[in-house]
Structures are given as C-alpha cells and as structure tokens.
Amino acid sequence: MINKINIENFKCYEKIEFETSKITFLTGANSSGKSSLLYSILGAIQSREFPFQFSPNGKYIRMGDFEEIVFNHDKSKLIKLEFLTDENNERITTYWKSDKLRNLPVLEELTASSEYYQLHINKIRKYSLRFEYFPDKDPQSEFRSPEMVKKIMDLIDSSFKKDPTEKGNLISNFNKINTKIEFKFSDFDELEKYLQKEENYYLHQFIRSITSIFTKYDDRINYISSFRLYPERTYYETSKINLKVGKFGENYEDQIISWETKKSPKYKELIDILKDLGLLHEIKSKRLDGGRFEILIRTKNKGIWSSLSDVGFGISQFLPIIVADLQLGKGSTLFIAQPEIHLHPKIQAQFGDYIVDRISKDNKKYIIETHSEYLLNRIRLAIAKKRLQEKDVKTYFIDNNGEKATYYDLIFLKNGQIKNAPKTFFDTYMLDVMNIAIEAE
C-alpha cells in the first residue's frame, strides 16, 4: 500500500507530508482540508494510468479542472504528488501543470525509482526519458532476464510450433535488451510504440509495473463518501456482474440480496457484525411484484420487521460502509468520510472495535475522515489496552486559517496521552485525556 505521500500546491495545501498506517485518521474542523488528503490518493488511483495521467474527475471523486485543484487557484504553479509504496520500496514523484487546451493536469515531470531502477521523464518542448536498470541489485532479475524469455519461447514453440526462424530472430533481439535508455518523444502514443521494440523490454516491463501499482490498488480499495443515498421503501432488483458499493452507497442493497439468495457466508457475517455493533438484530429482503424488493429490519430479537425506510436513519447510512468492507478481501484499504453520521455515540465507539478486529483478522487498513471523538477515544483505548501499537495509528489534525492549511501529526500514546496536539484540537474534539489511562488499567 501507499505508505507516505508528499504534496505541494494541491487544493488548500502549499506543502504537506503525511504517512498512512493500519488506521489513518484525518481530523479537523469543517472545510479545513481533510478531504483534500483523501483526494490526493483517490485521484491517483482512479486515473488508472497514473503516474502518466492524472484524472481529477472519476469514479471516486470529482475535483473539477486544474484551476480548482491548484493551490490558491494559481495556474502558473506546478502540483507535486509523490507516493512511496511498501512494495519494493518504490518512490514515484510527479509534477503536473495545466493543459492550456483542456485546463486539466498534464505531466510535466516524473521520477520513479527503487533500489534497482531509475526512470526520469521531463518535458521542455518534447518529453525526454532516461532509464537505467541495475539487474545485480534486483532480487527478481532472474524472472526479467532474456534467459527466462527463452524458456517462455520454448514453451510457445512446443505448444504452437512457432516458425524456428522467427523464434531465433526474436531471441536474438532479446539478447540486445537495453538496461540503459535515453529517448525523446512527443506524446505517450509515440512512447507506447517505442516500448514495443524487443530491445526496450526492461523499460516496457518497469513502466507497466509502475502503472500496475495503482491499478492493483483500485481492485483492493473502496471509498464511501460522507453523502450517502437516502433509503427507499422498495428497490428494483438489477442483474449486475459488479456489485461493488459506490461512493454514495449505491449497490449495497443489491449485494445484500445477492448474498442472501446465494446463502453466502458473507450474509451471516454481515448480520453478526451488525448485531455486535448493536445496530440491529436481523436483516432480510422481501420480493415484491414487478421485479421489486424491500429491505426489512428487525432491531430486537422479538421485535417486528420494519422497512429500512421506517427505522433509524443511521442504519441506512452505515450499512454501505460494512457491506463495502465485507466486499474487500484481506490486505485491502477502505477510505471512509465521516462514518459517524447519524450514529449513536455508542455505535460510533463500537465501530472502533470493529476496525481493530478487522485489522487483526484480515490485515486491513482504514483511512478515515472523522469528527467523532467517540471513535477516536475507542482507538486510543485499544492502544492503551495493547490491542494496537502506537505505530499502528496515524492521526492528523488539520487547521486552516482561510489562506492555507497546516497540519499536526498527533500520536496516541499507550498511557492515554495525546502528543503534538495543539489547543485547537481539544477545542474541536474535547477529548478527555485521563479517562483513557484510567480505563486501560
């Protein structure tokens, strides 16, 4: 996963550097800039071809044009987005300027590197590319080597009876693979054609590897925004291959009925989680005429069944979060904006227990924008009780004076104290420092 982000001239941030962990909290007053930190990551992931393209508008978020996302709306500035990943310790640094025609971000400079390769692209009139690969430092060099390619070609030969002459020419070309390349190109279509040449095999591999970092994340993350759709009394059942919950909570009801119909273990797991949270006792669907169905809820063991639209509003607002989390596999990351909306304080706190449990069982990560002191306190208590380590939680408090945002890297200590917190943090959240230490004993 992305474990460190450096940003310059993005939204309300002139400059910020922050890290993620098993739990990452983004806190602060309304309009302080919390969402902008989420957007820096989600914007890259939704672009699919990042770091060569950056789309501010996509399936997770919509930020507008370059002028709306650059600091102080100053189109002469370059936006910097830098990501460090825990896969191969790669660092990807990008600078973006405004495309005069479309007023959208266009790549100005890219540096991608690890211990065994370096790639640099910058633009003056044309793009200039420099690439160098160090096979002796690469633990996977055997699998990238021409010898491995020959083995693959032998398999192809035995399976498809490939023309021996053509095969020989191809292997001969692979023996000339470049580990060091300098090249100029006008646009990325031209670069794509250049990559098809056999002698550029290593460069092609690493460019594909770099872009796959973010496309793989897209399959292992989801984002649920603070605005979620109101519950409906009835829903039309849809036939979809992809039932992934949308950012506004779309599809969660279709996923529930699918799990229920197929008797999936996820259906029982969903009910068990909702029981543990104290949110409800049971949930089921009821099919109606005309391809419609309704979601029915029973909040108590012997309570009556009620329509989702007739029970507490918080249930319908929280269900998409849990369904989205259950859809994601082990090692995934869920981004959530204000999970506490319309939830009783007790359930806000118990959601903290749920997160800790998921981290322990499934190695999941959560990046959460929140105003909930109940959620924060429950995570502090988990640290005090040694269910989490201090390093497992990163908490940032964002303050904004109207011109730019500043941030504080808070640390929840195992003795219940909060390190590095400004007075404005306690004014905003009114957290009781002593109670955590007392409860932990």
C-alpha positions in Angstrom: 0.0 0.0 0.0 1.0 3.6 -0.3 2.6 4.4 3.0 3.9 8.0 2.5 2.5 11.0 0.5 4.2 14.3 -0.3 2.1 17.1 -1.8 2.8 20.6 -3.0 0.4 23.2 -4.4 -2.6 20.8 -4.2 -6.0 22.2 -3.1 -5.5 24.1 0.2 -2.0 22.7 0.8 1.1 24.6 -0.2 3.2 21.7 1.2 2.4 18.6 3.3 4.0 15.3 4.0 2.0 12.5 5.7 2.1 8.8 6.3 -0.5 6.1 6.4 -0.7 3.2 8.8 -3.2 0.4 9.7 -5.6 3.2 10.8 -5.1 6.8 9.5 -7.4 9.5 10.9 -7.9 12.8 9.3 -9.4 15.2 11.8 -10.2 18.9 11.9 -12.9 21.5 11.6 -15.3 21.6 8.7 -13.6 22.9 5.4 -10.2 22.6 7.0 -8.8 20.4 4.2 -9.3 16.8 5.5 -10.9 15.6 2.3 -8.1 17.0 0.1 -5.7 14.5 1.6 -8.1 11.7 0.7 -8.5 13.2 -2.8 -4.7 13.2 -3.4 -4.6 9.4 -3.1 -8.0 8.6 -4.7 -7.3 10.9 -7.7 -4.2 8.9 -8.5 -5.9 5.6 -8.1 -8.9 6.4 -10.2 -6.7 7.7 -13.0 -5.8 4.1 -13.9 -2.8 5.3 -16.0 -1.1 7.2 -13.1 1.7 8.4 -13.0 1.5 9.2 -16.7 -2.1 10.6 -16.5 -3.9 12.2 -13.5 -7.7 12.5 -13.7 -9.2 14.8 -11.1 -12.7 13.5 -12.1 -13.6 9.8 -11.9 -15.5 7.2 -10.1 -14.3 8.1 -6.6 -14.1 11.9 -6.7 -14.7 14.9 -8.9 -12.5 17.9 -8.3 -13.0 20.0 -11.4 -10.2 21.4 -13.6 -6.6 22.4 -12.9 -7.5 25.8 -11.6 -9.8 24.3 -9.0 -7.2 21.9 -7.6 -4.1 24.0 -7.7 -3.1 25.9 -4.5 -4.6 29.4 -4.5 -6.1 28.8 -8.0 -2.7 29.9 -9.3 -2.4 28.1 -12.7 1.3 29.1 -13.0 2.2 26.7 -10.2 3.1 23.0 -10.6 1.3 20.5 -8.5 3.5 17.9 -6.9 2.2 14.4 -6.0 4.7 12.0 -4.6 4.0 8.5 -3.3 6.2 6.0 -1.5 5.0 2.4 -1.5 5.7 -0.6 0.6 6.1 -2.7 -2.5 9.8 -2.8 -3.5 10.2 0.5 -1.6 9.4 2.5 -4.7 9.2 6.3 -4.8 7.1 7.9 -7.5 7.3 11.7 -7.9 5.2 13.6 -10.3 4.8 17.3 -11.2 1.7 18.5 -13.1 0.9 21.7 -15.0 -2.2 23.0 -16.6 -3.0 21.8 -20.2 -3.9 25.1 -21.9 -6.4 23.4 -24.2 -8.4 21.4 -21.7 -7.3 23.1 -18.4 -6.7 19.7 -16.9 -3.4 18.4 -15.3 -0.8 17.2 -17.8 2.5 15.6 -16.8 5.5 17.9 -16.6 8.0 15.7 -14.8 8.1 12.1 -13.5 10.7 10.3 -11.4 10.2 6.7 -10.4 12.9 4.7 -8.6 13.7 1.9 -6.4 17.0 0.2 -5.4 17.3 -1.4 -8.8 15.9 1.0 -11.4 15.6 4.7 -12.1 13.2 6.3 -14.6 13.0 10.1 -15.3 10.8 11.9 -17.7 10.6 15.6 -18.1 9.2 18.0 -20.7 10.7 21.1 -22.2 9.3 21.1 -25.7 9.3 17.3 -26.2 9.5 14.7 -23.4 12.9 13.4 -22.5 13.2 9.9 -21.0 16.2 8.5 -19.1 16.0 4.9 -17.8 18.6 2.7 -16.1 18.2 -0.8 -14.7 20.6 -2.5 -12.3 20.0 -6.3 -12.6 22.6 -7.1 -9.9 20.5 -5.3 -7.3 17.2 -6.7 -8.4 16.0 -9.8 -6.4 13.6 -10.6 -9.3 16.2 -10.2 -12.0 16.1 -13.9 -12.9 12.5 -13.5 -13.9 13.1 -10.5 -16.1 16.1 -11.9 -17.8 16.5 -12.9 -21.5 17.1 -16.5 -20.4 13.6 -16.6 -18.8 12.2 -15.2 -22.1 14.0 -18.0 -24.0 12.3 -20.6 -21.7 8.9 -18.9 -22.4 9.7 -19.0 -26.1 10.5 -22.8 -25.9 7.1 -23.3 -24.3 5.4 -21.3 -27.0 7.4 -23.3 -29.6 6.3 -26.7 -28.2 2.7 -25.5 -27.9 2.2 -23.7 -31.2 5.0 -24.9 -33.5 6.3 -21.4 -34.0 8.5 -20.7 -37.1 12.1 -21.5 -35.9 13.5 -18.6 -38.0 11.1 -16.1 -36.4 11.8 -17.5 -33.0 15.5 -17.2 -33.5 15.2 -13.6 -34.6 13.1 -12.8 -31.5 15.6 -14.4 -29.1 18.4 -12.6 -30.9 16.7 -9.3 -30.3 16.1 -10.1 -26.6 19.9 -10.7 -26.3 20.3 -7.0 -27.2 18.0 -5.7 -24.4 19.0 -2.3 -23.2 19.5 -1.7 -19.5 20.1 2.0 -20.1 18.0 4.1 -22.4 17.7 7.8 -23.4 14.8 8.7 -25.7 12.8 11.8 -26.7 9.1 11.6 -27.7 6.3 14.0 -28.4 3.4 12.2 -26.7 2.6 9.0 -24.9 1.3 7.3 -28.1 4.8 7.6 -29.5 6.2 6.2 -26.3 3.9 3.3 -26.5 5.1 2.4 -30.0 8.7 2.7 -28.8 8.1 0.3 -26.0 7.0 -2.5 -28.4 10.6 -2.9 -29.6 12.2 -6.0 -28.1 15.4 -4.1 -27.1 13.2 -2.0 -24.8 11.9 -5.0 -22.9 13.1 -3.9 -19.5 11.8 -0.3 -19.9 8.4 -1.7 -21.0 8.3 -4.1 -18.0 9.0 -1.3 -15.5 6.6 1.2 -17.0 3.9 -1.5 -16.8 4.9 -2.3 -13.3 4.7 1.3 -12.2 1.2 1.8 -13.6 0.1 -1.5 -12.2 0.8 -0.3 -8.7 -2.2 2.0 -8.9 -4.5 -0.3 -10.9 -3.9 -3.1 -8.4 -4.8 -0.6 -5.6 -8.0 0.1 -7.4 -9.0 -3.6 -7.0 -8.2 -3.5 -3.3 -9.8 -0.3 -2.2 -13.1 1.4 -2.0 -14.3 4.9 -0.9 -17.5 5.7 0.9 -18.3 9.4 0.9 -20.0 11.4 3.7 -23.0 11.9 1.4 -24.9 8.6 1.2 -28.2 8.0 -0.6 -31.4 8.0 1.4 -33.1 4.7 1.9 -36.0 3.8 -0.4 -39.1 1.9 0.5 -38.7 -0.5 -2.4 -35.8 -1.2 -4.8 -35.7 -2.6 -8.3 -33.6 -5.8 -8.4 -30.8 -5.4 -11.0 -28.7 -8.0 -12.7 -25.1 -6.9 -12.4 -21.8 -8.7 -12.5 -20.1 -6.0 -10.5 -21.9 -5.1 -7.3 -19.1 -3.1 -5.7 -20.6 -0.5 -3.4 -20.4 3.0 -5.0 -19.2 6.1 -3.2 -22.7 7.2 -2.4 -23.7 3.7 -1.1 -25.1 2.5 -4.4 -25.4 -1.2 -4.9 -25.2 -2.2 -1.2 -28.9 -3.4 -1.2 -28.3 -5.5 -4.3 -25.2 -7.0 -2.7 -27.2 -7.9 0.4 -30.0 -9.6 -1.6 -27.3 -11.4 -3.6 -25.6 -12.8 -0.5 -28.9 -13.8 1.0 -30.2 -15.5 -2.2 -26.9 -17.5 -2.7 -26.7 -18.3 1.1 -23.3 -16.8 1.1 -21.3 -16.8 4.4 -21.0 -13.1 3.9 -24.7 -12.7 4.6 -24.4 -14.3 8.1 -21.2 -12.4 8.7 -23.0 -9.2 7.9 -25.8 -10.0 10.4 -23.3 -11.0 13.1 -21.3 -7.7 12.6 -24.5 -5.6 12.8 -25.5 -7.5 16.0 -22.2 -6.9 17.6 -22.3 -3.2 16.8 -25.8 -3.0 18.4 -27.2 -1.6 15.2 -29.9 -4.3 14.5 -30.7 -7.9 15.2 -31.6 -9.2 11.7 -31.9 -8.1 8.1 -33.6 -9.7 5.2 -35.2 -9.0 1.8 -38.8 -9.5 0.7 -39.5 -9.8 -3.0 -42.5 -8.0 -4.4 -44.2 -7.9 -7.8 -42.7 -6.1 -10.8 -39.1 -7.1 -10.0 -39.0 -5.0 -6.8 -37.9 -5.9 -3.3 -37.8 -4.3 0.1 -35.2 -4.5 2.8 -36.7 -5.4 6.2 -35.0 -4.8 9.5 -35.6 -6.2 13.0 -33.8 -4.2 15.6 -34.6 -6.5 18.6 -34.7 -10.3 19.0 -38.5 -10.3 19.3 -39.2 -7.0 17.6 -41.3 -6.6 14.5 -40.0 -6.5 11.0 -39.9 -2.9 9.6 -38.9 -1.4 6.3 -35.4 0.0 6.1 -37.0 3.4 5.5 -39.0 3.2 8.7 -36.1 2.5 11.1 -33.4 4.9 12.4 -31.8 6.8 9.5 -28.3 5.9 10.8 -28.8 2.2 9.8 -29.2 3.0 6.1 -26.3 5.4 6.3 -24.0 2.9 7.9 -24.9 -0.3 6.0 -23.0 0.7 2.9 -19.8 1.0 4.9 -20.0 -2.5 6.3 -21.1 -4.1 3.0 -18.3 -2.3 1.2 -15.8 -3.6 3.8 -17.0 -7.1 3.5 -16.7 -7.0 -0.3 -13.0 -6.2 0.1 -10.5 -9.0 0.7 -7.6 -9.4 3.0 -5.0 -6.6 2.8 -7.5 -4.1 1.4 -8.0 -0.5 2.3 -11.3 1.3 2.9 -11.5 5.1 2.7 -14.4 6.5 4.7 -15.6 10.1 5.1 -17.5 10.6 8.4 -18.7 7.1 9.2 -20.3 8.5 12.3 -23.1 10.4 10.5 -26.5 9.8 12.2 -25.0 7.1 14.5 -25.5 6.8 18.3 -22.3 7.6 20.2 -22.2 4.0 21.5 -22.1 2.6 18.0 -19.5 5.2 16.9 -17.3 3.8 19.6 -18.0 0.2 18.8 -17.2 0.8 15.2 -13.6 1.4 16.5 -13.7 -2.1 18.0 -14.9 -3.5 14.7 -11.9 -1.8 12.9 -9.4 -3.2 15.3 -10.9 -6.7 14.9 -10.7 -6.4 11.1 -7.1 -5.3 11.2 -6.2 -8.2 13.3 -8.1 -10.9 11.3 -7.7 -9.6 7.7 -4.7 -7.3 7.8 -7.0 -4.4 6.5 -6.3 -0.7 6.5 -8.6 2.2 7.1 -8.2 5.8 6.1 -11.0 7.8 7.9 -12.0 11.4 7.8 -13.9 11.9 11.1 -15.3 14.3 13.6 -16.1 11.5 16.1 -14.4 11.8 19.5 -16.1 8.5 20.4 -14.3 6.7 17.6 -11.0 8.4 18.4 -11.3 7.5 22.1 -12.1 3.9 21.4 -8.9 3.6 19.2 -6.9 5.3 22.0 -8.3 2.8 24.4 -7.3 0.0 22.1 -3.7 1.3 22.2 -3.8 1.6 26.0 -5.0 -2.0 26.2 -2.3 -3.1 23.8 -4.7 -4.3 21.1 -2.9 -1.9 18.8 0.6 -0.4 18.9 1.2 3.3 18.8 2.7 3.0 15.3 -0.5 1.3 14.0 -2.4 4.6 14.1 -1.6 7.8 12.3 -3.7 10.8 13.2 -3.5 14.2 11.5 -5.3 17.3 12.8 -5.8 19.9 10.0 -6.1 23.6 10.8 -7.0 26.2 8.2 -6.7 30.0 8.5 -8.5 30.6 5.3 -5.4 31.1 3.2 -3.8 27.6 3.6 -4.0 24.5 5.7 -1.4 23.4 8.3 -1.3 20.0 9.9 -0.3 18.4 13.1 1.0 14.8 13.3 -0.6 13.6 16.5 0.5 10.5 18.4 -1.9 8.5 20.6 0.4 7.2 23.4 -0.2 3.9 25.3 -0.5 5.8 28.5 -3.6 7.7 27.2 -1.8 10.9 26.4 -2.0 12.7 23.0 1.3 14.0 21.8 1.8 17.0 19.4 -1.9 18.1 19.7 -2.5 21.9 19.5 -5.1 23.6 21.8 -7.5 23.9 18.8 -7.6 20.1 18.6 -9.0 19.8 22.2 -11.3 22.7 21.5 -12.7 20.8 18.5 -12.9 17.3 20.0 -13.0 17.9 23.7 -11.2 14.6 24.4 -10.7 13.5 28.0 -7.0 12.5 28.3 -7.2 11.0 31.7 -10.1 8.6 31.3 -8.3 6.6 28.7 -5.4 5.9 31.1 -7.8 5.0 33.9 -9.9 2.6 31.8 -6.8 0.9 30.5 -5.6 -0.2 33.9 
